Amino acid sequence: MPGIYDSGVLTGTVNSLQVPEQFLLDTFFPTEVTEESEEIHFDVEKDVMKLAPFVSPLVEGATITEKGYTTNSFRPAYIKQKTPINASSALKRVFGEKLLGQYSPQQRMQLRTNAILMDHKTMISRRKEWMASSVLRLGSITISGDSYPTQVVNFGRDGALTVALSGGTRWGETGVSPLADLQTWASLMLTKSGSAVYAVVMGISAWNIFKEDPTVQKRLEVQRALAQPPTMKQDAMNMLGAVNMGTVDGFSIWVYNTTYVDDAGNPQPMIPAYSVMMIGDLRGIQQFGAIQDFESLQAVPIFSKSWEENDPSLRVVLSQSAPLLVPYRVNATFCATVR
């Protein structure tokens, strides 16, 4: 019978741990796909917007080529998180334990191991959320790390789908209508991808301008005059995470206010405060390369194992992953910096 620190048991434990919701990841990249190689292969669909040709019923049918796609490969950056636990930890009270103690040293070691696995899984999930933000904002991911040269994974989004407003066109300037901008950008995305907009995700500062815009206010007043309840809230957004603020002109508005800590220890917004993202049917996938470990050598999202060191006496917990987020329809995303 395997022990509690067997790699199969630890990997099963990691799979069952519930990490905090990652809005971008869970909503727009919900599917996991694994590969049995160290490289990840992915197809990017070419959108076809051509009309069916007219021909005479008496002549041969027109030849239509199949909708194409390009296949790309990428060796993902590897994630390896290793945490040592020294033997003295088993003699100390764990978080939440009664002041005078209630657990045996063996139980404390198991609790500490589970807490470490949760930390590892949460950090990997947060890294994937960062990757999701990059894909949705930029259509690409820039990956760099220790002993890993900087690489840009460019999914080939049309350049017109990334906009930075300037001068008198910025939100909050006189005569600028954010709602009109959303309609223009939605039409552009539809033209480029064939997908309608499913969600509009705003940074906190972009939302503060949008909700106070005279055009938006007037639209809500018209709804009231027609005895239609306003569908968009105008509340201040002061919560962490993603909050749906309702619908206006058919746009489902989300405000996203989450941060992460960068390598220098500084908090950074997961999406910049003045960013506005429009997202359609991008068919986002979480892909994972094979785990390069003799105890695994298989494709799993996260592989964890543990072992003992004798001098000094330590138990080491290691978690590994090789993720890449892929938008199969990258042109079904748009991002504007509005200020």
Contacts in CASP RR format, 6 or more apart in sequence:
PFRMAT RR
TARGET T0000
AUTHOR 0000-0000-0000
METHOD contacts of the structure
MODEL  1
MPGIYDSGVLTGTVNSLQVPEQFLLDTFFPTEVTEESEEIHFDVEKDVMK
LAPFVSPLVEGATITEKGYTTNSFRPAYIKQKTPINASSALKRVFGEKLL
GQYSPQQRMQLRTNAILMDHKTMISRRKEWMASSVLRLGSITISGDSYPT
QVVNFGRDGALTVALSGGTRWGETGVSPLADLQTWASLMLTKSGSAVYAV
VMGISAWNIFKEDPTVQKRLEVQRALAQPPTMKQDAMNMLGAVNMGTVDG
FSIWVYNTTYVDDAGNPQPMIPAYSVMMIGDLRGIQQFGAIQDFESLQAV
PIFSKSWEENDPSLRVVLSQSAPLLVPYRVNATFCATVR
2 8 0 8 1.000
2 9 0 8 1.000
3 9 0 8 1.000
4 110 0 8 1.000
4 113 0 8 1.000
5 113 0 8 1.000
5 306 0 8 1.000
5 307 0 8 1.000
5 315 0 8 1.000
7 295 0 8 1.000
7 296 0 8 1.000
7 303 0 8 1.000
7 304 0 8 1.000
7 305 0 8 1.000
7 306 0 8 1.000
8 305 0 8 1.000
10 113 0 8 1.000
10 117 0 8 1.000
10 304 0 8 1.000
10 305 0 8 1.000
10 306 0 8 1.000
10 317 0 8 1.000
11 300 0 8 1.000
11 302 0 8 1.000
11 303 0 8 1.000
11 304 0 8 1.000
11 305 0 8 1.000
13 114 0 8 1.000
13 117 0 8 1.000
13 304 0 8 1.000
14 117 0 8 1.000
14 120 0 8 1.000
14 121 0 8 1.000
14 302 0 8 1.000
14 304 0 8 1.000
14 319 0 8 1.000
15 302 0 8 1.000
17 114 0 8 1.000
17 117 0 8 1.000
17 118 0 8 1.000
17 121 0 8 1.000
19 118 0 8 1.000
19 121 0 8 1.000
19 122 0 8 1.000
19 125 0 8 1.000
20 122 0 8 1.000
20 125 0 8 1.000
21 241 0 8 1.000
22 125 0 8 1.000
22 126 0 8 1.000
22 128 0 8 1.000
22 129 0 8 1.000
22 132 0 8 1.000
23 129 0 8 1.000
23 241 0 8 1.000
23 242 0 8 1.000
23 254 0 8 1.000
23 256 0 8 1.000
23 258 0 8 1.000
24 129 0 8 1.000
24 132 0 8 1.000
24 133 0 8 1.000
24 136 0 8 1.000
24 201 0 8 1.000
24 242 0 8 1.000
24 256 0 8 1.000
24 270 0 8 1.000
25 125 0 8 1.000
25 128 0 8 1.000
25 129 0 8 1.000
25 132 0 8 1.000
25 286 0 8 1.000
25 325 0 8 1.000
27 199 0 8 1.000
27 242 0 8 1.000
28 132 0 8 1.000
28 136 0 8 1.000
28 279 0 8 1.000
28 282 0 8 1.000
28 284 0 8 1.000
29 128 0 8 1.000
29 132 0 8 1.000
29 284 0 8 1.000
29 285 0 8 1.000
29 286 0 8 1.000
29 325 0 8 1.000
30 284 0 8 1.000
31 284 0 8 1.000
31 285 0 8 1.000
31 286 0 8 1.000
32 285 0 8 1.000
32 286 0 8 1.000
32 287 0 8 1.000
32 288 0 8 1.000
32 301 0 8 1.000
33 285 0 8 1.000
33 286 0 8 1.000
33 287 0 8 1.000
33 288 0 8 1.000
34 287 0 8 1.000
34 288 0 8 1.000
34 289 0 8 1.000
34 290 0 8 1.000
34 299 0 8 1.000
34 300 0 8 1.000
34 301 0 8 1.000
35 41 0 8 1.000
35 287 0 8 1.000
35 288 0 8 1.000
35 289 0 8 1.000
35 290 0 8 1.000
35 299 0 8 1.000
36 290 0 8 1.000
36 298 0 8 1.000
36 299 0 8 1.000
37 289 0 8 1.000
37 290 0 8 1.000
38 75 0 8 1.000
38 289 0 8 1.000
38 290 0 8 1.000
38 292 0 8 1.000
38 322 0 8 1.000
39 73 0 8 1.000
39 74 0 8 1.000
39 75 0 8 1.000
39 289 0 8 1.000
40 73 0 8 1.000
40 74 0 8 1.000
40 75 0 8 1.000
40 76 0 8 1.000
40 287 0 8 1.000
40 288 0 8 1.000
40 289 0 8 1.000
40 322 0 8 1.000
40 324 0 8 1.000
40 326 0 8 1.000
41 71 0 8 1.000
41 72 0 8 1.000
41 73 0 8 1.000
42 71 0 8 1.000
42 72 0 8 1.000
42 73 0 8 1.000
42 74 0 8 1.000
42 285 0 8 1.000
42 287 0 8 1.000
42 324 0 8 1.000
42 326 0 8 1.000
42 328 0 8 1.000
43 69 0 8 1.000
43 70 0 8 1.000
43 71 0 8 1.000
43 72 0 8 1.000
43 328 0 8 1.000
44 69 0 8 1.000
44 70 0 8 1.000
44 72 0 8 1.000
44 155 0 8 1.000
44 156 0 8 1.000
44 328 0 8 1.000
44 330 0 8 1.000
45 67 0 8 1.000
45 68 0 8 1.000
45 69 0 8 1.000
45 283 0 8 1.000
45 328 0 8 1.000
45 329 0 8 1.000
46 67 0 8 1.000
46 68 0 8 1.000
46 69 0 8 1.000
46 70 0 8 1.000
47 192 0 8 1.000
47 193 0 8 1.000
47 194 0 8 1.000
47 329 0 8 1.000
47 331 0 8 1.000
48 67 0 8 1.000
48 68 0 8 1.000
49 191 0 8 1.000
49 194 0 8 1.000
52 64 0 8 1.000
53 62 0 8 1.000
53 64 0 8 1.000
55 61 0 8 1.000
55 62 0 8 1.000
74 153 0 8 1.000
74 324 0 8 1.000
76 143 0 8 1.000
76 287 0 8 1.000
76 288 0 8 1.000
76 289 0 8 1.000
76 322 0 8 1.000
76 323 0 8 1.000
76 324 0 8 1.000
77 143 0 8 1.000
77 144 0 8 1.000
77 145 0 8 1.000
77 148 0 8 1.000
77 151 0 8 1.000
77 322 0 8 1.000
78 148 0 8 1.000
78 292 0 8 1.000
78 320 0 8 1.000
78 321 0 8 1.000
78 322 0 8 1.000
79 124 0 8 1.000
79 127 0 8 1.000
79 319 0 8 1.000
79 320 0 8 1.000
79 321 0 8 1.000
79 322 0 8 1.000
79 323 0 8 1.000
80 318 0 8 1.000
80 319 0 8 1.000
80 320 0 8 1.000
81 120 0 8 1.000
81 123 0 8 1.000
81 124 0 8 1.000
81 318 0 8 1.000
81 319 0 8 1.000
81 320 0 8 1.000
82 316 0 8 1.000
82 317 0 8 1.000
82 318 0 8 1.000
83 116 0 8 1.000
83 119 0 8 1.000
83 120 0 8 1.000
83 316 0 8 1.000
83 317 0 8 1.000
83 318 0 8 1.000
84 309 0 8 1.000
84 314 0 8 1.000
84 315 0 8 1.000
84 316 0 8 1.000
84 317 0 8 1.000
85 109 0 8 1.000
85 112 0 8 1.000
85 113 0 8 1.000
85 116 0 8 1.000
85 314 0 8 1.000
85 315 0 8 1.000
85 316 0 8 1.000
85 317 0 8 1.000
86 312 0 8 1.000
86 313 0 8 1.000
86 314 0 8 1.000
87 313 0 8 1.000
87 314 0 8 1.000
87 315 0 8 1.000
89 108 0 8 1.000
89 109 0 8 1.000
89 112 0 8 1.000
90 105 0 8 1.000
90 106 0 8 1.000
90 108 0 8 1.000
90 109 0 8 1.000
90 112 0 8 1.000
91 105 0 8 1.000
91 108 0 8 1.000
92 108 0 8 1.000
93 99 0 8 1.000
93 101 0 8 1.000
93 108 0 8 1.000
94 103 0 8 1.000
94 108 0 8 1.000
94 111 0 8 1.000
94 112 0 8 1.000
94 115 0 8 1.000
95 115 0 8 1.000
97 103 0 8 1.000
97 108 0 8 1.000
103 111 0 8 1.000
109 315 0 8 1.000
113 306 0 8 1.000
113 315 0 8 1.000
113 317 0 8 1.000
116 317 0 8 1.000
117 304 0 8 1.000
117 317 0 8 1.000
117 319 0 8 1.000
120 302 0 8 1.000
120 304 0 8 1.000
120 317 0 8 1.000
120 319 0 8 1.000
121 302 0 8 1.000
121 319 0 8 1.000
124 302 0 8 1.000
124 319 0 8 1.000
124 321 0 8 1.000
124 323 0 8 1.000
126 260 0 8 1.000
127 323 0 8 1.000
128 286 0 8 1.000
128 323 0 8 1.000
128 325 0 8 1.000
129 258 0 8 1.000
129 260 0 8 1.000
129 270 0 8 1.000
130 260 0 8 1.000
130 270 0 8 1.000
131 141 0 8 1.000
131 323 0 8 1.000
131 324 0 8 1.000
131 325 0 8 1.000
132 325 0 8 1.000
133 270 0 8 1.000
133 271 0 8 1.000
134 140 0 8 1.000
134 141 0 8 1.000
134 142 0 8 1.000
135 141 0 8 1.000
135 155 0 8 1.000
135 325 0 8 1.000
135 327 0 8 1.000
135 330 0 8 1.000
135 333 0 8 1.000
136 201 0 8 1.000
136 271 0 8 1.000
136 277 0 8 1.000
136 279 0 8 1.000
136 333 0 8 1.000
136 335 0 8 1.000
137 162 0 8 1.000
137 271 0 8 1.000
137 272 0 8 1.000
137 275 0 8 1.000
137 277 0 8 1.000
137 335 0 8 1.000
138 157 0 8 1.000
138 162 0 8 1.000
138 335 0 8 1.000
139 154 0 8 1.000
139 155 0 8 1.000
139 156 0 8 1.000
139 157 0 8 1.000
139 162 0 8 1.000
139 327 0 8 1.000
139 330 0 8 1.000
139 333 0 8 1.000
140 152 0 8 1.000
140 153 0 8 1.000
140 154 0 8 1.000
140 155 0 8 1.000
140 156 0 8 1.000
140 157 0 8 1.000
141 152 0 8 1.000
141 153 0 8 1.000
141 324 0 8 1.000
141 325 0 8 1.000
142 150 0 8 1.000
142 151 0 8 1.000
142 152 0 8 1.000
142 153 0 8 1.000
143 150 0 8 1.000
143 151 0 8 1.000
143 152 0 8 1.000
143 153 0 8 1.000
144 150 0 8 1.000
144 151 0 8 1.000
153 324 0 8 1.000
155 326 0 8 1.000
155 327 0 8 1.000
155 330 0 8 1.000
156 330 0 8 1.000
157 330 0 8 1.000
157 331 0 8 1.000
157 333 0 8 1.000
158 192 0 8 1.000
158 331 0 8 1.000
160 188 0 8 1.000
160 192 0 8 1.000
161 188 0 8 1.000
161 189 0 8 1.000
161 192 0 8 1.000
161 331 0 8 1.000
161 333 0 8 1.000
161 334 0 8 1.000
161 335 0 8 1.000
162 334 0 8 1.000
162 335 0 8 1.000
162 336 0 8 1.000
163 185 0 8 1.000
163 334 0 8 1.000
163 335 0 8 1.000
163 336 0 8 1.000
163 337 0 8 1.000
164 336 0 8 1.000
164 337 0 8 1.000
165 171 0 8 1.000
165 336 0 8 1.000
165 337 0 8 1.000
165 338 0 8 1.000
165 339 0 8 1.000
167 173 0 8 1.000
168 174 0 8 1.000
168 176 0 8 1.000
169 176 0 8 1.000
170 176 0 8 1.000
170 338 0 8 1.000
170 339 0 8 1.000
171 178 0 8 1.000
171 181 0 8 1.000
171 206 0 8 1.000
171 209 0 8 1.000
171 210 0 8 1.000
171 213 0 8 1.000
171 274 0 8 1.000
171 338 0 8 1.000
171 339 0 8 1.000
172 178 0 8 1.000
172 209 0 8 1.000
172 213 0 8 1.000
172 339 0 8 1.000
177 213 0 8 1.000
177 215 0 8 1.000
178 209 0 8 1.000
178 210 0 8 1.000
178 213 0 8 1.000
178 215 0 8 1.000
178 216 0 8 1.000
178 338 0 8 1.000
179 210 0 8 1.000
179 213 0 8 1.000
179 215 0 8 1.000
179 216 0 8 1.000
179 219 0 8 1.000
179 248 0 8 1.000
179 249 0 8 1.000
180 215 0 8 1.000
181 336 0 8 1.000
181 338 0 8 1.000
182 200 0 8 1.000
182 249 0 8 1.000
182 251 0 8 1.000
182 276 0 8 1.000
182 278 0 8 1.000
183 249 0 8 1.000
185 278 0 8 1.000
185 334 0 8 1.000
185 336 0 8 1.000
186 196 0 8 1.000
186 197 0 8 1.000
186 251 0 8 1.000
186 278 0 8 1.000
188 334 0 8 1.000
189 195 0 8 1.000
189 197 0 8 1.000
189 278 0 8 1.000
189 280 0 8 1.000
189 331 0 8 1.000
189 332 0 8 1.000
189 333 0 8 1.000
189 334 0 8 1.000
190 196 0 8 1.000
190 197 0 8 1.000
192 331 0 8 1.000
193 280 0 8 1.000
193 281 0 8 1.000
193 329 0 8 1.000
193 331 0 8 1.000
193 332 0 8 1.000
194 332 0 8 1.000
195 280 0 8 1.000
195 281 0 8 1.000
195 282 0 8 1.000
195 329 0 8 1.000
195 331 0 8 1.000
195 332 0 8 1.000
196 280 0 8 1.000
196 281 0 8 1.000
197 251 0 8 1.000
197 278 0 8 1.000
197 279 0 8 1.000
197 280 0 8 1.000
197 334 0 8 1.000
198 252 0 8 1.000
198 279 0 8 1.000
198 280 0 8 1.000
198 281 0 8 1.000
199 252 0 8 1.000
199 254 0 8 1.000
199 278 0 8 1.000
199 279 0 8 1.000
199 280 0 8 1.000
200 251 0 8 1.000
200 252 0 8 1.000
200 253 0 8 1.000
200 254 0 8 1.000
200 276 0 8 1.000
200 277 0 8 1.000
200 278 0 8 1.000
200 279 0 8 1.000
201 242 0 8 1.000
201 254 0 8 1.000
201 255 0 8 1.000
201 256 0 8 1.000
201 271 0 8 1.000
201 276 0 8 1.000
201 277 0 8 1.000
201 278 0 8 1.000
201 279 0 8 1.000
202 210 0 8 1.000
202 253 0 8 1.000
202 254 0 8 1.000
202 255 0 8 1.000
202 256 0 8 1.000
202 275 0 8 1.000
202 276 0 8 1.000
202 277 0 8 1.000
203 255 0 8 1.000
203 256 0 8 1.000
203 257 0 8 1.000
203 269 0 8 1.000
203 271 0 8 1.000
203 272 0 8 1.000
203 273 0 8 1.000
203 274 0 8 1.000
203 275 0 8 1.000
203 276 0 8 1.000
204 237 0 8 1.000
204 255 0 8 1.000
204 256 0 8 1.000
204 257 0 8 1.000
204 273 0 8 1.000
205 273 0 8 1.000
205 274 0 8 1.000
205 339 0 8 1.000
206 273 0 8 1.000
206 274 0 8 1.000
206 275 0 8 1.000
206 276 0 8 1.000
206 338 0 8 1.000
206 339 0 8 1.000
207 237 0 8 1.000
207 245 0 8 1.000
207 253 0 8 1.000
207 255 0 8 1.000
208 236 0 8 1.000
208 237 0 8 1.000
209 338 0 8 1.000
209 339 0 8 1.000
210 216 0 8 1.000
210 253 0 8 1.000
211 232 0 8 1.000
211 234 0 8 1.000
211 245 0 8 1.000
216 232 0 8 1.000
216 248 0 8 1.000
219 248 0 8 1.000
219 249 0 8 1.000
220 230 0 8 1.000
220 232 0 8 1.000
220 234 0 8 1.000
220 248 0 8 1.000
223 229 0 8 1.000
223 230 0 8 1.000
223 231 0 8 1.000
224 230 0 8 1.000
231 246 0 8 1.000
231 247 0 8 1.000
231 248 0 8 1.000
232 245 0 8 1.000
232 246 0 8 1.000
232 247 0 8 1.000
232 248 0 8 1.000
232 253 0 8 1.000
233 245 0 8 1.000
233 246 0 8 1.000
235 245 0 8 1.000
237 243 0 8 1.000
237 245 0 8 1.000
237 255 0 8 1.000
237 257 0 8 1.000
239 257 0 8 1.000
240 257 0 8 1.000
240 258 0 8 1.000
241 256 0 8 1.000
241 257 0 8 1.000
241 258 0 8 1.000
242 254 0 8 1.000
242 255 0 8 1.000
242 256 0 8 1.000
242 258 0 8 1.000
243 254 0 8 1.000
243 255 0 8 1.000
243 257 0 8 1.000
244 252 0 8 1.000
244 253 0 8 1.000
244 254 0 8 1.000
245 253 0 8 1.000
245 254 0 8 1.000
245 255 0 8 1.000
246 252 0 8 1.000
246 253 0 8 1.000
247 253 0 8 1.000
256 270 0 8 1.000
256 271 0 8 1.000
257 269 0 8 1.000
258 269 0 8 1.000
258 270 0 8 1.000
259 267 0 8 1.000
259 268 0 8 1.000
259 269 0 8 1.000
259 270 0 8 1.000
260 267 0 8 1.000
260 268 0 8 1.000
260 270 0 8 1.000
261 267 0 8 1.000
261 268 0 8 1.000
262 268 0 8 1.000
271 277 0 8 1.000
272 337 0 8 1.000
274 337 0 8 1.000
274 338 0 8 1.000
274 339 0 8 1.000
275 335 0 8 1.000
275 336 0 8 1.000
275 337 0 8 1.000
275 338 0 8 1.000
276 335 0 8 1.000
276 336 0 8 1.000
276 337 0 8 1.000
276 338 0 8 1.000
277 333 0 8 1.000
277 334 0 8 1.000
277 335 0 8 1.000
278 333 0 8 1.000
278 334 0 8 1.000
278 335 0 8 1.000
279 332 0 8 1.000
279 333 0 8 1.000
279 334 0 8 1.000
280 332 0 8 1.000
280 333 0 8 1.000
281 329 0 8 1.000
281 332 0 8 1.000
282 327 0 8 1.000
282 328 0 8 1.000
282 329 0 8 1.000
282 330 0 8 1.000
282 332 0 8 1.000
282 333 0 8 1.000
283 327 0 8 1.000
283 328 0 8 1.000
283 329 0 8 1.000
283 332 0 8 1.000
284 325 0 8 1.000
284 326 0 8 1.000
284 327 0 8 1.000
284 328 0 8 1.000
285 325 0 8 1.000
285 326 0 8 1.000
285 327 0 8 1.000
285 328 0 8 1.000
286 301 0 8 1.000
286 323 0 8 1.000
286 324 0 8 1.000
286 325 0 8 1.000
286 326 0 8 1.000
287 323 0 8 1.000
287 324 0 8 1.000
287 325 0 8 1.000
287 326 0 8 1.000
288 299 0 8 1.000
288 300 0 8 1.000
288 301 0 8 1.000
288 321 0 8 1.000
288 322 0 8 1.000
288 323 0 8 1.000
288 324 0 8 1.000
289 299 0 8 1.000
289 322 0 8 1.000
289 323 0 8 1.000
289 324 0 8 1.000
290 296 0 8 1.000
290 297 0 8 1.000
290 298 0 8 1.000
290 299 0 8 1.000
290 322 0 8 1.000
291 297 0 8 1.000
291 298 0 8 1.000
291 299 0 8 1.000
291 300 0 8 1.000
291 303 0 8 1.000
291 320 0 8 1.000
291 321 0 8 1.000
291 322 0 8 1.000
292 320 0 8 1.000
292 322 0 8 1.000
293 303 0 8 1.000
293 305 0 8 1.000
293 320 0 8 1.000
295 303 0 8 1.000
295 305 0 8 1.000
296 303 0 8 1.000
296 305 0 8 1.000
296 320 0 8 1.000
301 321 0 8 1.000
301 323 0 8 1.000
302 319 0 8 1.000
302 320 0 8 1.000
302 321 0 8 1.000
303 319 0 8 1.000
303 320 0 8 1.000
303 321 0 8 1.000
304 317 0 8 1.000
304 318 0 8 1.000
304 319 0 8 1.000
304 320 0 8 1.000
305 317 0 8 1.000
305 318 0 8 1.000
306 315 0 8 1.000
306 316 0 8 1.000
306 317 0 8 1.000
306 318 0 8 1.000
307 315 0 8 1.000
307 316 0 8 1.000
308 314 0 8 1.000
308 315 0 8 1.000
308 316 0 8 1.000
309 315 0 8 1.000
309 316 0 8 1.000
327 333 0 8 1.000
END
